[in-house]
Amino acid sequence: MKETRSTISLNKVTKEFLLGDGSVFTALKEINLDIKEGEFSAITGPSGSGKSTLMHMIGLLDRPTRGGVIINGRDVSKLDDNATSFLRNEFVGFVFQQFNLLNKLTIKENILLPTTYTRKRLSYDPSERAEYLMDMFGILSKKDQYPNKVSGGQQQRVAVARALIMRPQLILADEPTGNLDHKTGTEIIDLFEELNKKEGITIIMVTHEMEVAERARRQIRVLDGEIVSDKK
């Protein structure tokens, strides 16, 4: 049987912040975490537990104070800021609680935005892929409208489509149902499940909602900067 490879690994990752009074706050304490290709995981924990900092490490939004972040066998700590930014744009697609869409751009233009920052030659037509994703998510008829003219659920579908436009290996979703009603939130998690099962996309959700976390196949709980449980 083919061995499932690691998409991203954290090796003894520690993150410290210098506070205004000169003291040091340790947000993460020697975290070891291995995310396999095709996993659907949830990171949970109360406010201040370190789950957001952990998300920043996984998403290459911040660097650890100590320890290594390995992507497909490559140590990201050896890359400069520009190389890290380009890798982040191609490796991970982000879905945020606040959607983070630009109201001055149409829905299709929002979805295409990540393709404007890449330096690699794409093997597909970005416009065709954007329309394919909009059709898949039931928002193709809205492509020329602006985000503030559609519902919250439709905005989140736009955000998911934008996250997928670069064909990333990983989708990192930060409280993806936080601004949605229960029905719409359930539909978004259904969409993640479908993408994970049918497309094989690795998905990590950061959430404080246990009902949402339980939809994932793996639950990683963080408390006081440490992983206190890891259930598969």
N, C-alpha and C positions, 0 to 999 in steps of 0.2 A: 504494500500500500504506500502511496506517495506521502512523504512527510510534509505536514503543513509548515510553511516557513513563517518566521516572525516578521511582521510588518514593522513594528517598533519595539525597542527594548529600552528600559531605564535601568541603569546599573548604579546602585548606591547614590541616587540623586538626592542632594541636599540643597535647599534654597533658603538663604538667609536675607533678611532685610534690616538695614540700619535705621533705627528709629531716631526721632528728633532729639531725644535725651541722651543719645550716644549708645544706648543699649542695642542689642541684636535680637531680633525675633526670628526664630527658626520655623518657617512655614511648612517645610518638608524635611523629613529626617531619614536619610539613607533609604530612599524608596527603590525597591526592586520590582519591576513590572514588565511582563512580556505579553504583548498583544499579537496574537496569531492572525495570519491572513484569513479573512472571511468570518471573523468573530463578530458577534453583536453583544456589546458590553455596556453596562451602566455603571457610572461612578456616583456614589451617594455619600451623604454626610451632612451634618448640620452646618449652619453659617460659621465661618471661621475655622472649619476643620482642615482646610488645605486642598479641597477638591478643585477649586478654581485655579489655584497655583499649579496643581497637577495637570489640569487641562492646558495651561499655558506651556508647560514643559512638553507635553505630547504634541501640541499644535505648533511647536517651534516659535511661539510668541515671546518666549523669554529663555534665558540661559540659566542652567543650574550654577550654584556657587561651587559645588563639588559634585563629582560623579559624571557619568556619561549618558548621552542620548544617542542610540544607535538606530539608524533607519536602513533596512535592507543590508545590514552589515557595515554600514558607513557611519563613522563617528562624526556627528554633526558639530561637535565642539571644535573640530579642526577647520571648519568653514568660516569665512569672513561674513559680515552682515549681509552683503549683497548676495552671495552664494546661498546663504540661509534663506533669504527672502524668496529667491527664485525657486528653491527646493520646496519651500512651504506652499507656494502658489500651485505647484504641480503635484505635490504629494498629498495635501490635505484640503478638503473642502469644508468650510465652516457654515454652520447654521446657528443663528443667535436668537435669543428670546425676543429681542427688539426688532428682528428682521433685518435691520441695517440696510434698507433699500434707499435708493436716491430718487426722490420725488420729481426731480427735473429730468430723469431718464424714463423712457417707456419700460414696460415690463420686459420686453425682449432685450432692450439695451442693458438693463440691469443684469440679466442672465449672462449676457456676453461680456460683461465688464472684466472678469478675470483673464479672458483671452487677450486683452490689450496689454497685459503686464508680462506675458511670457516671452522668453527669448528663443524658445525652441520652435521648430517648424511643426505645425500640427498636421497629423495624418488624416484629418477629417475637415469638413467645412463647418466652421463654428456656427454659422447661421442655420444650416440644416440641422445640426445637433440641437441647437436651442429650440427650434420648432418641433423636433422629435420629442424633447423633454416636456415642452409645454403641452403637446398633444397627449403624452403619457399621463400627465398630471391634471388634465382637464381644464387647462387655462389658455389654450391656443387662441381662443376667440378674444382673449384679453390682451394679446401681445402688443397692441398699439396704445393701450391705456396706460395711465400712470398709477403707481402703487397706492397713492392715497385715494384712488377712486374705486378700489376693490376691497373685498372683505379681508379680515385678519387671516382667515384660513387660506385664502387665495394668496395673500402676501407671503405666508410661510411656505406655500408650494413654490412660489417664485424663488424664495431663498434656497430651498432644496435644489431646485433646478440650477440656480447659479452655482451652488456647491458642486454640482455634478458636471458642469460644462467642460472642465479640464480633464475629465475621466480620472479623478484622483483615486489613490489606493485606499484612502481613509476619509470617512465623513465624521467630523467632530461636531456634535450638537450640544450647545449650552442652553439648558432649560428650554428645549424646543417647544414645549406645550405651555410655558409659563404665562403667555398672554392670550391663550385661547380658551374657549369654553370646552366643557368635557367632551362633547360630541366631536368638535373639530380637532381637539387634541388627540382623541382616539384615532381619527382618520389619518393624522400625520404619523402616528406610531405604526399604524397599519402600512403606510407607505414605506417607512423605514424597514419594516419586516419584509415587505415584498422586494425592496431593493437588495436586502441582504440575502434572501433566499434565491431569487431569480438571477440577480446580477453578480452575486458573490462579493459585494462591497463590504469592507470592514467598517463597522459603525461603532462609535463610542458616544454615549449620551451622558451628560452631566445633569443630574436632576436631584431634587429633594423630595420628589413625589414617588413614594414607594410603589404605588399602583403602576406608574410608568416604568419604573426600574424593573419590576417583575416581568415586564414584557420582553426584556433582554434575556439572552441565554446565559449571561454571566453578570454577577453583581459584585462590584468592588466597593467596599465601604472604607471611607477615610475618616479618621478621628485624630485630632491633635497632631496632624502632620505625618501620620503613619497609616498604613493599610492594616486594618484590624480584622477584616474578613474578606475572603475571595471565594465566592460560590459559583460553581459551574453546573 
